[in-house]
Amino acid sequence: MTHRIWKETKTLRRRHKQHLGKLTAPYKELIAKTTQKPPETETTIETESLEDLAKIAETLARPILHTTDGREHTFYIMDNNTKYQHKTRT
């Protein structure tokens, strides 16, 4: 039974990683991983999609920073005291 649970857990992790890979693949040149949580800012703008965030990154010529907290992934851009972000769960 323990082996079955381990195998199912491993399968789920692989699926989550594949999902994240598909989500980020078109923007891999814009995304930088970080271990720091996004800072608190005066203004935070949530985007509907990672694609929308990528458009902002290209317009502002800023990288998209990516951090994780468990299964929650936060992608964000800092521009002075404004944070643009998109959150997703895998």
C-alpha beads as a LAMMPS data file, in Angstrom:
LAMMPS data file: protein, C-alpha beads

90 atoms
89 bonds

1 atom types
1 bond types

-500.0 500.0 xlo xhi
-500.0 500.0 ylo yhi
-500.0 500.0 zlo zhi

Masses

1 110.0

Atoms # bond

1 1 1 0.000 0.000 0.000
2 1 1 2.829 2.424 0.829
3 1 1 4.389 1.798 -2.573
4 1 1 1.072 2.603 -4.290
5 1 1 0.741 5.907 -2.396
6 1 1 4.341 6.810 -3.248
7 1 1 3.741 6.000 -6.924
8 1 1 0.514 8.071 -7.048
9 1 1 2.257 10.998 -5.366
10 1 1 5.105 10.811 -7.876
11 1 1 2.599 10.726 -10.764
12 1 1 0.762 13.793 -9.413
13 1 1 4.010 15.736 -9.035
14 1 1 4.969 14.899 -12.617
15 1 1 1.553 16.068 -13.879
16 1 1 1.832 19.331 -11.943
17 1 1 5.301 19.926 -13.373
18 1 1 4.081 19.185 -16.919
19 1 1 1.137 21.563 -16.485
20 1 1 3.427 24.319 -15.254
21 1 1 5.833 23.648 -18.128
22 1 1 3.052 24.024 -20.696
23 1 1 1.860 27.225 -19.019
24 1 1 5.291 28.867 -18.914
25 1 1 6.902 27.511 -22.109
26 1 1 5.865 30.403 -24.391
27 1 1 7.325 32.908 -21.912
28 1 1 10.454 31.084 -20.713
29 1 1 12.711 33.878 -21.985
30 1 1 10.847 36.405 -19.815
31 1 1 10.625 34.366 -16.576
32 1 1 13.225 34.267 -13.813
33 1 1 12.756 32.044 -10.771
34 1 1 13.194 33.573 -7.343
35 1 1 12.996 32.313 -3.783
36 1 1 11.723 35.630 -2.436
37 1 1 8.049 36.293 -1.946
38 1 1 6.663 39.280 -3.852
39 1 1 7.094 42.485 -1.857
40 1 1 4.144 44.479 -0.616
41 1 1 3.540 47.498 -2.818
42 1 1 1.293 50.528 -2.899
43 1 1 -0.522 49.152 -5.934
44 1 1 -1.013 45.546 -7.026
45 1 1 -2.633 44.748 -10.347
46 1 1 -3.835 41.177 -10.900
47 1 1 -3.838 39.931 -14.481
48 1 1 -6.230 37.325 -15.862
49 1 1 -3.505 35.271 -17.483
50 1 1 0.212 34.750 -17.742
51 1 1 -0.095 35.911 -21.349
52 1 1 -1.418 39.282 -20.150
53 1 1 1.454 39.542 -17.673
54 1 1 3.935 38.744 -20.466
55 1 1 2.515 41.600 -22.568
56 1 1 3.114 43.984 -19.666
57 1 1 6.640 42.609 -19.169
58 1 1 7.483 43.248 -22.799
59 1 1 5.983 46.745 -22.711
60 1 1 7.882 47.675 -19.536
61 1 1 11.042 45.746 -20.525
62 1 1 11.003 43.950 -17.164
63 1 1 11.432 40.287 -16.262
64 1 1 8.611 38.193 -14.870
65 1 1 9.675 36.852 -11.485
66 1 1 8.329 33.444 -10.434
67 1 1 8.034 32.147 -6.895
68 1 1 6.207 29.196 -5.380
69 1 1 4.464 28.508 -2.108
70 1 1 3.445 24.878 -2.105
71 1 1 1.290 24.396 -5.192
72 1 1 0.607 28.126 -5.629
73 1 1 2.743 29.869 -8.229
74 1 1 3.041 33.638 -8.292
75 1 1 4.379 35.376 -11.382
76 1 1 5.007 39.077 -10.935
77 1 1 6.640 42.194 -12.353
78 1 1 7.905 45.105 -10.293
79 1 1 7.686 48.603 -11.728
80 1 1 8.545 51.252 -9.157
81 1 1 5.846 50.884 -6.474
82 1 1 3.452 48.882 -8.676
83 1 1 3.344 45.110 -8.756
84 1 1 1.672 43.301 -11.663
85 1 1 0.966 39.672 -10.876
86 1 1 -0.708 36.468 -11.912
87 1 1 -1.296 33.552 -9.525
88 1 1 -2.059 29.968 -10.429
89 1 1 -2.227 26.592 -8.683
90 1 1 -0.929 23.336 -10.059

Bonds

1 1 1 2
2 1 2 3
3 1 3 4
4 1 4 5
5 1 5 6
6 1 6 7
7 1 7 8
8 1 8 9
9 1 9 10
10 1 10 11
11 1 11 12
12 1 12 13
13 1 13 14
14 1 14 15
15 1 15 16
16 1 16 17
17 1 17 18
18 1 18 19
19 1 19 20
20 1 20 21
21 1 21 22
22 1 22 23
23 1 23 24
24 1 24 25
25 1 25 26
26 1 26 27
27 1 27 28
28 1 28 29
29 1 29 30
30 1 30 31
31 1 31 32
32 1 32 33
33 1 33 34
34 1 34 35
35 1 35 36
36 1 36 37
37 1 37 38
38 1 38 39
39 1 39 40
40 1 40 41
41 1 41 42
42 1 42 43
43 1 43 44
44 1 44 45
45 1 45 46
46 1 46 47
47 1 47 48
48 1 48 49
49 1 49 50
50 1 50 51
51 1 51 52
52 1 52 53
53 1 53 54
54 1 54 55
55 1 55 56
56 1 56 57
57 1 57 58
58 1 58 59
59 1 59 60
60 1 60 61
61 1 61 62
62 1 62 63
63 1 63 64
64 1 64 65
65 1 65 66
66 1 66 67
67 1 67 68
68 1 68 69
69 1 69 70
70 1 70 71
71 1 71 72
72 1 72 73
73 1 73 74
74 1 74 75
75 1 75 76
76 1 76 77
77 1 77 78
78 1 78 79
79 1 79 80
80 1 80 81
81 1 81 82
82 1 82 83
83 1 83 84
84 1 84 85
85 1 85 86
86 1 86 87
87 1 87 88
88 1 88 89
89 1 89 90
